[in-house]
């Protein structure tokens, strides 16, 4: 600061140059230079009250950074510079070299950086966040991946994703590798993080990835139902960061960078043949990061801060870890079954055509309607088959589904031997036994209408006249033919005629 106004006030009040320099704390040369500039400016003392110190200095010394008589250098688009700096491996030096290549008479590097920092200072301020012990756990996936050799013979590689979690109070960091960023791996990574920290924080802070948030919203985001169930199991809650606001989870963003440099840099030359090997190597590196590396601003390691700040405030872990469960919306078909991953599961038939919520775990399939569980099954493989509970079927379907040759024979034998013999003949006459099931069931059902005695007599008449089907037996009963004895055909003498050749003709 030049103290221009104070120098002018004391000098024009009659004090010597030496006394002014001593009182203001500047050199006598600066005092004389200020008086010369004031005389050349054309201003009169006292200067107007509306003129600020900055305006007064501008009148005497000109605009800062611009030499008199020199034209203004081309100004770069600082917003583009700031945006380019967010890209990987881009620095101010690289951007300045591109700028000076396009503008040879532009700003030199030091001045260019100074102007950018000044422009950057006009950006919105960043609020410094304070995190209480055990309050928040920030979670995210790292951008870079770890390569794992999955086939020793061919050298085939597969990328493993890196899950990162950090506690807000102590910055204790956790990381583990998984094959994907899908929901099942997301939940398993959370289970591993909770086990690593030995407790549960009050809040989980993820970003707005689909695995965590179904519908992103600045004010009221819609969190994945399965993720909410997991949080409820552990006694915590989910507070997603605002959309496109990575500073809401700056803790984990910084942790991701640290973990990527700390882990991936150290593991870049190692070859892994399984996910377990990767996680074992990650655990070794994290132990050094958390237990040995001292944070300069605190003078303690992350582990020491964790034991002091976070550990006493974490909630205890439940007896069992959360079992990964996914919710799906399905419509029940006309066959009162729903399809989950190429397998069909039954629900009570009265809920056919209704939309239901399905909770799928590794072992079970639970079906809910209006918050009430209406069916539960053991999970089966996706083989295109079906799992049906008999109680879910209508009575007619259940009876038909229970049809077997043994059951049909048992029902017929209960009525009488003639009916049992007729049923045997019907089943034997069909190319496939199941083709005769419905005919047999229909004939046995006639006992309810006509009685067992008449049905037994009708079966005898049907056997005598070779009428082995349901319409014939029904006609016999309706016309009362079961009560009419069968007439025996009279014996006839052989017919002798000259035109009839006997058996001897062929000898």
Secondary structure by P-SEA (a helix, b strand, c coil): ccaaaaaaaaaaacccaaaaaaaacccaaaaaaaaaaaaaacccccccccccaaaaaaaaccccccccccccccccaaaaaaaaaacccccaaaaaaaaaaaccccccaaaaaaaaaaaaaaccbbbbbbbccccbbbbbbbcbbbbbbcccccbbbbbbbbbbbbbcccccccccccccccaaaaaaaaaaaaaaacccccbbbbccccccccccccccccccaaaaaaaaaacbbbbbccccccccaaaaaaaaaaaaaaccccccccccccaaaaaaaaaaaaaaaccccccccccccaaaaaaccccccccccccccccbbbbbbbbbccccccccccbbbbcccccccbbbbbbbcccbbbbbccccccccccccccccccccccccccaaaaaaaaccaaaaaaaaaaacaaaaaaaaaaaaaccccccaaaaaaaaaaccccccaaaaaaaaaaaaaaccccaaaaaaaaaaccccccbbbbbbbccccccccccccccc
